[in-house]
Amino acid sequence: MSTEPETTEETGPGTPEMPEAQGAPGTPGAPDEAAGGASEGAEGGVGEEMAESAEGGGPAEAAEAAEAAEAAADGAGKPELSEAAAELAAQRVERERIERRRAERDGPVESGAKLSGKAADLLAAVRAVEAGGKPASTVFAAPSRPAPERTPEPGPAATAAAPVRPAPEPEPEPEPVRQERPAPAPTPAGPSPRTVDAVRRVLAEGGAPEALGQQAAVALGEGAGELLRADPWQLLRVPGVRPEQADGFARALLGAECGPQDERRGRAVTVWLLEQAALAGHTALEAPALTAALAQRGVPDPEEAVRSTLAEGEALMFEDALEEPGAPAAQPADDEEEAERPVRVLIALERYAMAEESLADGLARLINSPSQDGEETWAQVVAALSGGAAELARAVAGHGLVLHTGGDASRAEPAALLGAARDAGLRALAVCHTADGRDRLAALPPTRGAGVGTVAGLLAGTEGPGRDGDGALELDLLIVPDAPQLDVESAAMLVESLPDGARLVLGGDPALLWSAGPGRVFADLLAARACPQIASRLPDPGPIGELVSGIGIGELNQVEAPGKEVVIVPVRDAGEAVHRTVQLVADSVPRAFGVPVEGTVVITPGHGGAAGTRALNAALKERLNPGPGRFGGFDPGDRIAYSPAPGRTLPGTVVKGDAEGLHLSCAGAPVVVPRERVEAWVRHGWALTAHQAVGGRWPAAVVVLPGDAAQALSRPWVYTAFGRGERHLSVVQGAEGALPRAVAEIPAKARTTRLATLLRPQSAMD
């Protein structure tokens, strides 16, 4: 493994850490909690984004996963991208279906350029989140215990009252659209002008920017003005607003009535913390973690705040039995024959609790009712295969759910299964996390380019088969090779869409970064051991494959790279890291390996910092495609990262800009982003974060590790980033000992979820 590039030029210059308690009403606001720096989770920090937004200069960056609420907020009647609209619509329809099924079983559940001071800060904070800020990581930065970072412990009097109404969803979704890509689809009408005007008047009275009127009206619905006046802390429903900012708004409206003990504040902050936890990947919080976080935000009686939130139906409480190794044994009760089992108390937003339970129910349905029809057909499938593919086929023939693990090379086995199943006349489909993954799977010979799509396309109805009269997909076999990237809601919608008797294969590399959205579906299923698990024995080839395989088991080995497949480029500081990265992308890699500039991806831990995606993209644009940024900061030929929905990033290129919007080419498909969405959905894309790059591969990858990236590094991050290059990997190394330490000592951050617990009955039966 070389430590110098092929050609050289002159070089240029464990426990969640809760932030300090925020100011309660009547006290000065505390400083911003955002950590800044290079952390990918922090996305550069809200404080940094606030400053950029308040100055109003330069193009604002889009969110890695743009807030879905913005899709309905900014432009009733404006043109909308059909794929994004269709996906959101499909999600809404599927959630309604899940809600109906749950109700039938359990009973019904009722449903600023001119600004300054606090107003400017508030507007800037909102824009920060819309432009890529992630306050979640500053609230729940690391796991708390085996089950991480969140959870309040209500007192004995706390009861999980049946929800009176669901918490207002901040992400209203459009009505179903089933137009083919890329034909534009109209955006459904948002809040009425009367509602928006009423909200703006209340915002102005409280010293908040009137520009938030549209977002607040979308988040709170009709009657939002009256609701804000009655409960000013409902402003926390607007993405990007923080408790200290809502406190200032409440003080301006309520005056002497405003105080830290106000139960409205306690409820709103509780819900806000649960929402931030979801952004950090958790589907629920343990009670002690939640009450501790509430105390740090100036809530005088955290347990009462949790009880009030439960009573109002804005969250749900669960008591899950502790059966992990080392858990205390059950103690016999004094007056009962049955032993008392130790439990952990979890608090969850209804949205994620419902999705997780629906997913568990759907998986149990598949596990317990595999179709007995077509035994001869499945025997034909098995006979047509050999090796690991035949082993996988035998498991699928006899079971409704099968897990398949392995590196990138192992995708050949589900591809072979897909081809053999289709040849035997079965209705089979494989869906990947990204368009690049879809295209790479389609290029494998067994598939012959047929029967592949993306998860988003399948859920949106733009890819894959139709649905029957009950809304189920017309499939006998569904294969998901990128299951580690499934969040709990997407997984629930996929499983709920499968008909009885269908087979589901969830595959992927468990060492990769988990999903951008809440949950750890694949990891929980592997831990539950409720179905067959087939481990591929196909190794990833070459020096890069050898290096990445070692990282997966915690070893950063030096590998032989006679063809300069792996190169280490030491740097002294962030400035030199940026300079050497531009040199590698623009000159060294193309000259040494014949890889064009567009075939190289740059990966760095975060958006902020001196060597984050913003700094790197600015330098790369200046070298590779200089221009004035005529179209919202973009020029034709710019590489971009397009994020039309949470957790989805599509690499692409700018084609042109006009009155209609910014015209892109993403995975060969034309896309038009309306002008008002460009700021939130598009950022420059020569440099990406590892979460944005997961699911895709490029001929060459340049991984940048500046000195300030140490806190962001972990074994899954390094494994994911180093594995994005197929032929060449350059590591711009400024993190020194932090890199081997991360590989050896820092595993994936734990997430608090309930799926493994919900699947225990299936594990016992198995």
Secondary structure, DSSP 8 states (H G I E B T S, - for coil): -BSS-SS-----------------TTS---------TT-TTTTT-HHHHHHHHHHT-S-----TT--THHHHHS-TTSEE-HHHHHHHHHHHHHHHHHHHHHHHHH------TT--HHHHHHHHHHHHHHTT--THHHHS-S-SSSS-S-EE---TT------SS----S----------TTS-EE----S-HHHHHHHHHHHHHTT--GGGHHHHHHHH-TTHHHHHHH-GGGGGGSTT--HHHHHHHHHHHHGGG--TT-HHHHHHHHHHHHHHHHHTT-S-EEHHHHHHHHHHTT-S-HHHHHHHHHHTTSSEEEEEE--STT----EE-SS-SSEE--EEEEEE-HHHHHHHHHHHHHHHHHHH----TTHHHHHHHHHT--HHHHHHHHHHHH-SEEEEE--GGGGHHHHHHHHHHHHTT--EEEEESSHHHHHHHHTSGGGTT-SEEEHHHHHHTSSS--B-TTS-B--SEEEETTGGG--HHHHHHHHHTS-TT-EEEEEE-TTS---SSS--HHHHHHHHT-S-EEE------HHHHHHHHHHHTT-------TT--EEEEE-SSHHHHHHHHHHIIIIIHHHHH---GGGEEEE-S-SSSTTSHHHHHHHHHHHHS----TBTTB-TT-EEEEEEETTEEEEEEEEEEETTEEEEEETTEEEEE-HHHHHHHEEE-SEE-HHHHTT--EEEEEEEE-GGGGGG--HHHHHHHHTTEEEEEEEEE--TTHHHHHHHH--------SHHHHTHHHHHH-
